Amino acid sequence: MLEGSPGLELSHCRRNCQTVFYSSCTILHSHQLCTRFRFLHIGEPVKGVAAMVGWALRRAAQVRAHLARRASGVCRGPEHQALGARPTAPEPAARGAPGAPRGAVELLGRSYPQDDYSNLSRKVLSRVGRNLHNRPHHPLWLVKERVKQHFYSRYVGRSGTPLFSVYDDLSPVVTTWQNFDSLRVPADHPSRKKGDSYYLNATHMLRAHTSAHQWDLLRAGLDAFLVVGDVYRRDQIDAQHYPVFHQLEAVRLFSRHQLFAGVKGGENLQLFEQSSRSAHKQETHTLEATKLVEFDLKQTLTRLMTHLFGDAGAEDQIGWAFGLGLERLAMVLYDIPDIRLFWSEDERFLKQFCVQDINQKVKFQPLSKYPAVINDISFWLPRENYTENDFYDLVRTIGGDLVEKVDLIDKFEHPKTHRTSHCYRITYRHMERTMSQREVGRVHQAVQEAAVRLLGVEGRF
């Protein structure tokens, strides 16, 4: 997201908010976008939820057409080139599909030449295009539809049409400019490293957050929208983390009139000023504008959480943005214990969410818990270019969803050579059947061999 007010930047949660829903909120202001905005007013006043949804779909189609016309220019512009250091750690890269040029990856109908940045595994590529959030009666779809319903019914414009438009089918392939530079991510920020994100090549990647689309949607003239989609990050392996997850992001902008309309004496208040940055606001915001936007954001999030759980810079505008992880919400709403289950094709899992009413309460009934098989792996690290995410990604690539979690259980530094050794405990558990130690042993041996060959470690097997 764009740089935010220090008063709201409590922390930047890697996997979005779970309990503290305000932690990744930001305030947008015009000085961060060197562009001119126009505002779309499409369609006549409509009545009824069906008509409102139809209007939203027509509006979304018009904006998508606008984005499609701009897509080639966005990808080729010199300002969209990758910034930052160029990592060199060896990793298992995906090979191109049959018929694709040698050294290229074929993805979503387009070919991307590989280079030193390419680090996509076959496991991750197999998830692209699955769009679980758009699969009817999938738990992620249920959460998305409940959020949409809330925003459509709670936030309505003067003409009776939905205030927020929804975009849930934008391509997960973005430029590095879209993913980082458009959001003012510094050139040396850790999230740019190959150990943190998935790159097709130096200029294109799988989006690490739905915020990668903010710049394009704001430039298209939108001032209130939701973006839902699959996002990709290299991370640890456990029941709460997966290299692919789904985000829902909301952005809203306010004009001076909109923000101060209900405030006594509001005609004398301003959105911006030139002052100093403090713990409560940025130097370009007035304190009054910051507090009103902060209040609106917290109120919006509180209403959304109440709806789900019950009572338990743009020209002369200012606004807010937030992002939520759909998996985290679904795991809490439906008591789903393991993030791998969202990718299951087991009817025992999927049929539990085939409900007639999207607001119907569902409590996940656990499938049979099959026994785990545990194996350890120890090795000496190479002198340089090793990150733990390299190893986690390798394990996930080879072991797939058989791997329940990976724990670093021991570190050791040799007193004479000063070489470092890591010992990891890998827990294997099939979601649908019992696995034998012999079967797991073959997978574990493949992990050992790949770690030596691809990561340059020295095994202590």
C-alpha positions as CSV (number, residue, x, y, z in Angstrom):
1,M,0.0,0.0,0.0
2,L,1.0,3.6,-0.3
3,E,2.9,5.3,2.5
4,G,0.6,5.9,5.4
5,S,0.1,8.1,8.4
6,P,2.5,7.2,11.2
7,G,-0.5,7.3,13.5
8,L,-1.9,4.2,11.8
9,E,1.3,2.3,10.9
10,L,1.3,0.2,14.1
11,S,3.0,-2.7,12.3
12,H,3.1,-4.2,8.8
13,C,1.7,-7.7,9.3
14,R,3.2,-10.1,6.7
15,R,0.0,-12.2,6.4
16,N,-2.5,-9.4,7.0
17,C,-4.5,-8.8,10.1
18,Q,-5.9,-11.6,12.2
19,T,-6.7,-10.1,15.6
20,V,-5.5,-6.5,15.3
21,F,-7.5,-5.5,12.2
22,Y,-6.1,-2.0,12.1
23,S,-2.4,-2.9,11.9
24,S,-1.9,-2.6,8.1
25,C,-4.1,0.5,7.5
26,T,-2.8,3.4,5.5
27,I,-3.9,6.9,4.6
28,L,-3.6,7.9,0.9
29,H,-2.9,11.4,-0.2
30,S,-2.4,13.2,-3.5
31,H,1.3,14.0,-3.2
32,Q,2.1,10.3,-3.7
33,L,0.5,10.0,-7.1
34,C,1.8,12.2,-9.9
35,T,-1.3,11.9,-12.0
36,R,-4.7,13.5,-12.6
37,F,-7.9,11.7,-11.7
38,R,-11.3,11.7,-13.2
39,F,-14.4,10.3,-11.5
40,L,-16.8,7.8,-13.1
41,H,-20.5,8.3,-12.8
42,I,-22.1,5.5,-14.7
43,G,-25.7,4.5,-15.0
44,E,-29.1,5.8,-13.8
45,P,-30.4,5.5,-10.2
46,V,-31.4,1.9,-9.6
47,K,-33.4,0.2,-6.9
48,G,-33.0,-3.2,-5.3
49,V,-30.0,-5.4,-4.6
50,A,-30.1,-7.1,-7.9
51,A,-30.0,-3.9,-9.9
52,M,-27.3,-2.5,-7.7
53,V,-25.1,-5.6,-8.3
54,G,-25.8,-5.3,-12.0
55,W,-24.7,-1.7,-12.0
56,A,-21.5,-2.6,-10.1
57,L,-20.7,-5.3,-12.7
58,R,-21.2,-2.9,-15.6
59,R,-19.0,-0.4,-13.9
60,A,-16.4,-3.0,-13.3
61,A,-16.4,-4.1,-16.9
62,Q,-15.8,-0.6,-18.1
63,V,-12.8,-0.1,-15.8
64,R,-11.4,-3.5,-16.8
65,A,-11.6,-2.5,-20.4
66,H,-9.7,0.7,-19.5
67,L,-7.1,-1.3,-17.7
68,A,-6.7,-3.8,-20.6
69,R,-6.1,-0.9,-23.1
70,R,-3.4,0.4,-20.8
71,A,-1.8,-2.9,-20.0
72,S,0.9,-3.0,-22.7
73,G,2.0,0.5,-21.9
74,V,2.2,-0.2,-18.2
75,C,4.4,-3.2,-18.7
76,R,6.8,-1.5,-21.2
77,G,7.3,1.9,-19.6
78,P,10.8,2.6,-18.4
79,E,9.5,3.7,-15.0
80,H,8.3,0.1,-14.5
81,Q,11.7,-1.5,-14.4
82,A,12.8,-3.4,-11.3
83,L,14.8,-1.5,-8.7
84,G,17.1,-2.8,-6.0
85,A,19.9,-5.3,-5.6
86,R,20.0,-8.4,-7.6
87,P,20.0,-11.6,-5.5
88,T,21.9,-14.6,-6.7
89,A,20.9,-17.5,-4.5
90,P,20.3,-20.7,-6.5
91,E,16.7,-21.9,-6.5
92,P,14.5,-24.5,-8.3
93,A,13.0,-22.6,-11.2
94,A,10.0,-23.7,-13.2
95,R,10.5,-24.9,-16.8
96,G,8.5,-23.6,-19.7
97,A,5.4,-25.4,-20.9
98,P,5.6,-27.6,-24.0
99,G,5.9,-25.3,-27.1
100,A,7.2,-22.3,-25.1
101,P,10.5,-20.9,-26.1
102,R,13.5,-22.5,-24.4
103,G,14.2,-20.7,-21.1
104,A,10.7,-19.2,-20.9
105,V,7.7,-19.8,-18.6
106,E,4.2,-20.0,-20.3
107,L,1.6,-18.6,-17.9
108,L,-1.9,-17.5,-18.5
109,G,-1.5,-17.4,-22.2
110,R,1.7,-15.4,-22.2
111,S,5.4,-16.4,-22.4
112,Y,7.9,-14.8,-20.0
113,P,11.7,-15.2,-20.7
114,Q,13.6,-16.4,-17.6
115,D,16.7,-14.7,-16.2
116,D,18.6,-14.6,-12.9
117,Y,15.6,-13.4,-11.0
118,S,13.3,-16.4,-12.1
119,N,12.5,-18.5,-9.0
120,L,9.0,-19.9,-9.6
121,S,8.5,-23.5,-8.6
122,R,6.2,-25.9,-10.4
123,K,4.2,-26.2,-7.1
124,V,3.4,-22.5,-7.1
125,L,2.8,-22.4,-10.9
126,S,0.2,-25.1,-10.5
127,R,-1.8,-22.9,-8.2
128,V,-2.0,-19.9,-10.6
129,G,-5.4,-19.6,-12.2
130,R,-7.2,-21.7,-9.6
131,N,-9.0,-18.6,-8.3
132,L,-10.5,-20.3,-5.2
133,H,-12.1,-17.0,-4.2
134,N,-14.3,-17.3,-7.3
135,R,-15.3,-20.9,-6.9
136,P,-19.0,-21.1,-5.8
137,H,-19.5,-22.5,-2.3
138,H,-15.8,-22.6,-1.5
139,P,-15.2,-21.2,2.0
140,L,-13.0,-18.4,0.5
141,W,-15.8,-17.6,-1.9
142,L,-18.3,-17.5,1.0
143,V,-16.2,-14.9,2.9
144,K,-15.7,-12.8,-0.2
145,E,-19.4,-12.8,-1.0
146,R,-20.3,-11.9,2.6
147,V,-17.9,-8.9,2.5
148,K,-19.3,-7.8,-0.9
149,Q,-22.9,-8.1,0.4
150,H,-21.9,-5.9,3.4
151,F,-20.3,-3.2,1.3
152,Y,-23.1,-3.2,-1.3
153,S,-25.8,-2.8,1.3
154,R,-24.1,-0.6,3.8
155,Y,-22.3,1.9,1.5
156,V,-24.6,3.4,-1.1
157,G,-24.2,6.5,-3.2
158,R,-26.7,9.3,-3.5
159,S,-28.2,7.8,-6.6
160,G,-28.8,4.5,-4.8
161,T,-26.0,2.6,-6.5
162,P,-23.2,0.8,-4.6
163,L,-20.4,3.1,-3.5
164,F,-17.7,0.4,-3.8
165,S,-17.0,-1.5,-7.0
166,V,-15.4,-5.0,-6.8
167,Y,-12.5,-6.4,-8.9
168,D,-11.9,-10.1,-8.3
169,D,-10.5,-11.4,-11.6
170,L,-7.4,-9.2,-12.2
171,S,-4.3,-11.1,-13.4
172,P,-1.9,-12.1,-10.6
173,V,1.0,-11.4,-13.0
174,V,2.2,-7.8,-12.4
175,T,5.3,-5.8,-13.1
176,T,7.8,-5.2,-10.4
177,W,6.9,-1.5,-10.8
178,Q,3.3,-2.2,-10.0
179,N,4.1,-4.4,-7.0
180,F,6.8,-2.2,-5.4
181,D,7.6,1.2,-7.0
182,S,4.0,2.4,-7.5
183,L,3.6,1.9,-3.7
184,R,6.8,3.7,-2.8
185,V,8.5,0.6,-1.5
186,P,12.2,1.5,-1.1
187,A,14.7,0.0,-3.5
188,D,16.5,-1.8,-0.6
189,H,13.3,-3.1,1.1
190,P,13.6,-6.8,2.1
191,S,10.3,-7.7,0.3
192,R,12.0,-7.2,-3.1
193,K,14.5,-10.0,-2.4
194,K,14.1,-13.3,-4.2
195,G,13.9,-15.0,-0.8
196,D,10.6,-13.1,-0.2
197,S,8.7,-12.9,-3.5
198,Y,8.1,-15.0,-6.6
199,Y,9.6,-13.6,-9.9
200,L,9.0,-14.7,-13.4
201,N,11.9,-12.5,-14.4
202,A,13.5,-9.2,-13.4
203,T,10.5,-7.1,-14.6
204,H,7.5,-9.4,-13.9
205,M,6.3,-11.3,-10.9
206,L,3.4,-12.9,-9.1
207,R,1.8,-10.2,-7.0
208,A,2.7,-10.2,-3.4
209,H,-0.4,-8.2,-2.4
210,T,-3.5,-6.9,-4.0
211,S,-2.1,-3.4,-3.5
212,A,-0.2,-3.9,-6.7
213,H,-3.4,-2.8,-8.5
214,Q,-4.0,0.4,-6.5
215,W,-2.2,2.7,-8.9
216,D,-4.0,1.5,-12.0
217,L,-7.5,1.6,-10.4
218,L,-6.9,5.0,-9.0
219,R,-5.7,6.2,-12.3
220,A,-8.8,4.8,-13.9
221,G,-10.8,7.2,-11.8
222,L,-12.1,5.0,-9.0
223,D,-12.4,6.5,-5.5
224,A,-14.0,3.5,-3.7
225,F,-13.2,-0.1,-4.6
226,L,-12.5,-3.7,-3.3
227,V,-9.8,-5.9,-4.9
228,V,-9.9,-9.6,-4.2
229,G,-7.3,-12.1,-5.5
230,D,-4.6,-14.7,-5.0
231,V,-1.3,-13.4,-3.8
232,Y,2.1,-15.2,-3.6
233,R,4.9,-15.0,-1.0
234,R,7.8,-17.3,0.0
235,D,7.5,-18.0,3.6
236,Q,7.8,-20.6,6.4
237,I,5.7,-23.8,6.4
238,D,3.1,-24.5,9.0
239,A,-0.7,-24.8,9.4
240,Q,-1.0,-21.0,9.1
241,H,1.2,-20.3,6.1
242,Y,1.1,-21.2,2.4
243,P,2.9,-19.8,-0.6
244,V,-0.4,-18.8,-2.1
245,F,-3.2,-17.1,-0.1
246,H,-6.0,-14.7,-0.9
247,Q,-6.3,-11.0,0.0
248,L,-9.3,-8.6,0.1
249,E,-8.4,-5.0,0.0
250,A,-10.5,-1.9,0.3
251,V,-9.6,1.7,-0.8
252,R,-11.7,4.8,-0.3
253,L,-10.9,8.4,-1.1
254,F,-12.7,11.6,0.2
255,S,-12.9,15.0,-1.3
256,R,-12.7,18.0,1.1
257,H,-16.5,18.4,0.8
258,Q,-17.2,14.7,1.6
259,L,-14.9,14.6,4.6
260,F,-16.0,17.8,6.3
261,A,-19.7,18.0,5.2
262,G,-21.0,16.8,8.6
263,V,-18.6,18.9,10.7
264,K,-19.6,22.2,12.2
265,G,-17.5,24.9,10.7
266,G,-16.2,22.4,8.2
267,E,-16.1,24.9,5.4
268,N,-13.0,26.4,7.0
269,L,-11.1,23.1,7.4
270,Q,-8.5,21.9,4.9
271,L,-7.2,18.4,3.9
272,F,-3.5,19.4,3.5
273,E,-0.9,21.7,5.0
274,Q,2.8,22.1,5.0
275,S,4.0,21.3,8.5
276,S,6.1,18.7,10.2
277,R,5.7,14.9,10.5
278,S,4.6,13.7,13.9
279,A,3.4,10.5,15.6
280,H,-0.2,11.4,14.7
281,K,0.1,12.5,11.0
282,Q,2.3,13.1,8.0
283,E,3.6,16.6,7.2
284,T,1.2,17.0,4.3
285,H,-2.0,16.2,6.3
286,T,-4.0,18.5,8.6
287,L,-4.7,16.9,12.0
288,E,-8.4,17.3,11.5
289,A,-8.4,15.4,8.2
290,T,-6.2,12.6,9.6
291,K,-8.5,12.1,12.6
292,L,-11.7,12.0,10.5
293,V,-10.2,9.5,8.0
294,E,-8.8,7.4,10.8
295,F,-12.3,7.4,12.5
296,D,-14.0,6.4,9.2
297,L,-11.5,3.6,8.6
298,K,-11.9,2.1,12.1
299,Q,-15.7,2.5,11.9
300,T,-15.7,0.7,8.5
301,L,-13.6,-2.2,9.8
302,T,-15.6,-2.5,13.0
303,R,-18.9,-2.7,10.9
304,L,-17.4,-5.3,8.7
305,M,-16.1,-7.5,11.6
306,T,-19.5,-7.2,13.3
307,H,-21.2,-8.3,10.0
308,L,-18.9,-11.3,9.7
309,F,-18.5,-12.3,13.4
310,G,-21.5,-10.6,15.0
311,D,-21.3,-8.5,18.2
312,A,-18.3,-10.5,19.4
313,G,-2.9,10.5,-2.4
314,A,-5.4,11.3,-5.2
315,E,-5.5,15.0,-6.5
316,D,-7.6,17.0,-4.0
317,Q,-8.7,14.0,-1.9
318,I,-7.6,12.0,1.1
319,G,-8.5,8.4,1.8
320,W,-7.8,5.1,3.5
321,A,-6.9,1.5,2.5
322,F,-6.9,-1.8,4.3
323,G,-6.1,-5.4,3.5
324,L,-7.4,-8.6,5.0
325,G,-6.4,-12.2,4.5
326,L,-9.4,-14.4,3.4
327,E,-7.8,-17.6,4.7
328,R,-7.4,-16.1,8.2
329,L,-11.0,-14.9,8.3
330,A,-12.3,-18.2,7.0
331,M,-10.2,-20.2,9.5
332,V,-11.7,-18.2,12.4
333,L,-15.2,-18.1,11.0
334,Y,-15.5,-21.8,10.1
335,D,-12.9,-23.3,12.6
336,I,-10.7,-24.6,9.7
337,P,-7.4,-25.8,11.4
338,D,-5.0,-26.2,8.5
339,I,-4.5,-23.8,5.5
340,R,-3.8,-26.7,3.2
341,L,-7.5,-27.7,3.4
342,F,-8.5,-24.8,1.2
343,W,-6.8,-26.5,-1.7
344,S,-8.4,-29.9,-1.0
345,E,-10.6,-31.6,-3.6
346,D,-12.0,-33.9,-0.9
347,E,-15.8,-33.8,-1.0
348,R,-15.9,-34.4,2.7
349,F,-14.4,-30.9,3.0
350,L,-16.1,-29.1,0.1
351,K,-19.7,-30.3,0.7
352,Q,-19.7,-28.7,4.2
353,F,-19.8,-25.3,2.6
354,C,-22.6,-25.9,0.1
355,V,-25.1,-23.7,1.8
356,Q,-28.1,-21.9,0.5
357,D,-27.5,-18.7,2.4
358,I,-24.0,-17.3,2.4
359,N,-24.5,-16.0,5.9
360,Q,-25.5,-19.4,7.3
361,K,-23.3,-20.5,10.2
362,V,-20.9,-23.3,9.3
363,K,-18.6,-25.1,11.7
364,F,-16.1,-27.3,10.0
365,Q,-16.3,-30.9,11.0
366,P,-12.7,-32.3,11.0
367,L,-11.8,-35.0,8.7
368,S,-10.1,-38.1,10.1
369,K,-6.7,-37.0,11.4
370,Y,-4.2,-39.4,9.9
371,P,-0.9,-40.0,11.8
372,A,2.1,-37.9,11.1
373,V,5.5,-39.1,10.0
374,I,8.5,-37.0,11.2
375,N,11.9,-36.9,9.7
376,D,14.9,-34.6,10.5
377,I,17.4,-33.1,8.1
378,S,20.8,-31.5,9.1
379,F,23.3,-29.8,6.9
380,W,26.1,-27.3,6.9
381,L,25.1,-24.0,5.3
382,P,27.0,-22.6,2.3
383,R,29.3,-19.6,3.0
384,E,26.8,-17.2,1.4
385,N,23.5,-16.9,-0.5
386,Y,21.4,-19.0,1.8
387,T,18.1,-18.0,3.2
388,E,15.6,-20.2,5.1
389,N,12.9,-19.4,2.6
390,D,15.0,-21.1,-0.1
391,F,14.8,-24.3,1.9
392,Y,11.1,-24.0,2.8
393,D,10.3,-23.4,-0.9
394,L,12.4,-26.4,-1.9
395,V,10.6,-28.6,0.6
396,R,7.2,-27.4,-0.5
397,T,8.1,-27.9,-4.2
398,I,9.2,-31.5,-3.6
399,G,6.9,-32.6,-0.8
400,G,3.9,-30.6,-1.8
401,D,0.9,-30.7,0.5
402,L,2.3,-33.8,2.2
403,V,4.3,-31.4,4.3
404,E,2.4,-30.2,7.3
405,K,5.1,-28.0,8.8
406,V,8.9,-27.5,8.9
407,D,10.6,-26.4,12.1
408,L,14.2,-25.2,12.6
409,I,15.0,-27.1,15.8
410,D,18.7,-26.6,16.1
411,K,21.5,-24.2,15.1
412,F,25.2,-25.0,15.6
413,E,28.3,-23.0,14.9
414,H,31.6,-25.0,14.7
415,P,34.0,-23.4,17.1
416,K,37.0,-23.8,14.8
417,T,35.7,-23.5,11.3
418,H,32.8,-21.1,12.3
419,R,30.6,-22.9,9.8
420,T,26.9,-23.0,10.7
421,S,24.7,-26.1,10.7
422,H,20.9,-26.1,10.7
423,C,18.7,-29.0,11.7
424,Y,15.1,-29.0,10.5
425,R,12.2,-31.2,11.6
426,I,9.8,-32.0,8.7
427,T,6.3,-33.2,9.7
428,Y,4.7,-35.2,6.8
429,R,0.9,-35.9,7.0
430,H,-1.5,-36.8,4.2
431,M,-4.9,-35.1,4.6
432,E,-6.8,-38.2,3.3
433,R,-4.9,-41.3,4.1
434,T,-2.1,-42.9,6.2
435,M,1.4,-42.7,4.9
436,S,4.2,-45.3,5.5
437,Q,7.7,-44.4,6.6
438,R,9.0,-46.0,3.4
439,E,6.8,-43.7,1.3
440,V,7.8,-40.6,3.2
441,G,11.4,-41.8,3.1
442,R,11.5,-41.5,-0.7
443,V,10.2,-37.9,-0.5
444,H,12.6,-37.0,2.3
445,Q,15.6,-38.4,0.4
446,A,14.6,-36.3,-2.6
447,V,14.6,-33.2,-0.3
448,Q,18.1,-34.1,0.9
449,E,19.5,-34.5,-2.6
450,A,17.8,-31.4,-3.9
451,A,19.1,-29.3,-0.9
452,V,22.7,-30.4,-1.8
453,R,22.3,-29.9,-5.5
454,L,20.3,-26.6,-5.5
455,L,21.2,-24.8,-2.3
456,G,24.9,-25.8,-2.1
457,V,24.6,-27.2,1.4
458,E,26.8,-30.0,2.8
459,G,24.6,-32.8,4.1
460,R,24.9,-34.3,7.6
461,F,22.5,-37.1,6.7
